[in-house]
Amino acid sequence: MKTSRLMAALVLTGLLAGPMAACSSTPTSQSTGEYIDDATISNKVRAQLIGDSELNVFQIDVETFKGVVQLSGFVNSATAKERAARVAAGVQGVKEIRNNLIVK
C-alpha cells in the first residue's frame, strides 16, 4: 500500500512538472535545471514522509525552491511537526527547511 501511495505521488508530480519544464527562467524564477532539481528534492521528501508511519503525508504539502523546502499543512502534535522537519532535512540537496506545519 505504501508503494502504491509513493507511485501515485511520483506520477502526479511528474505530470505536473512536465509543462513547467518548458518555461523560461527569469530572475525571480528558476532555470529548467533548478526546477527539475527542486522537483526531485520534493519527491524524495514526500517519499521519506510516506515511509514514516507516524506522519500523515496526505496532510503535509511539500514545496521546494532553490533547495529550500517548505512544509505546510496539518499534523497531530508538536512531535510530528519536528519529526517531519527532521525527515525532510535528511534528504540530499535540502539546504534549508521552512516548517509551516500547524498542529491541530
N, C-alpha and C positions, 0 to 999 in steps of 0.2 A: 504494500500500500504506500509506503514511504517512497518507493521507487517511482510509482505512478504519479505521485504528487510532484516529485522532483522533475520528472519528464514533462509534466504539464506546465510547470513553471518555466522550464527552459524553452519549450516550444513557444509559449506565449511571448516570452521575452524576445526570442528570435524573430517572431512575426512582427513585433512592434519595433525592433531595432532595424530591420531591413530598410524601410523607407527613409529613416533618419540618416542612414549612412551616406546617402547621396547628397545631403545638404552641405553647402559650402561653409567655411569657417569665417567667423567674424571675431573681433577682439573679445566680445563677451560670450562667445560660444566656444565649442571645441572643434578641433580638427576631426576628420573621419577616424584617424588612428586613435585619438584620445577618446572619442565616443565609443569605439569598439573596446578599448581597454576598460573603460568605466562600465560598460555593459557586462563585460566578463567578470569584473570585480563584483558587481551587483548579483550576478548569477551565482558566483561562488559563495557570497554571503548568504543568499537565500538557501542554497543547498546545505550549508552548515546549520542554519536555523531550522530547516526542515528536519535535519538529522537529530536535533535536540528535542527529546520527548517532553521536556519541561516548558517548552515555549510553543505558543500557538502562532505559527508563522502566517496564517491567513489574517491575523490582526496586526501584522507588522509589515510596513511598507519600507522598501529599501531603495534609495536613490543614491547615485554616485556622480560627482562632478569633479574631474581632475584629481581623483584619488581620495576625495573627501566623501565619506559615507554618511548619509543622513538616515537615521532610523526614526520612523514616525508610526503612530497607531496606538494600540492599547495593549497593556499587559495586566496580569492579575496582582502583581506585587512588585515592590521595590527590588527584591532579589531577582525577579525575572528581568526587570529593566537593566540591572547591572550585568546579568548573565548574557543578555542579547548583545550588549556593548562589547563584552569580553570576547564572545564568539566572533563578532564582526571584526574586531581588532586583530584577531588571529589569522585573518585571510591575507595572503600575499598581495601586495600592491596597495593596501589600505594605508593612507598617510595620516588620516585623522577621522575621528568618529564624532558626529553630532547626534547625540542621543535625545531626541524629542519625543520619546515614548511617554505615554500618560498612563499612570497607574489607576485602574478602575476601582 
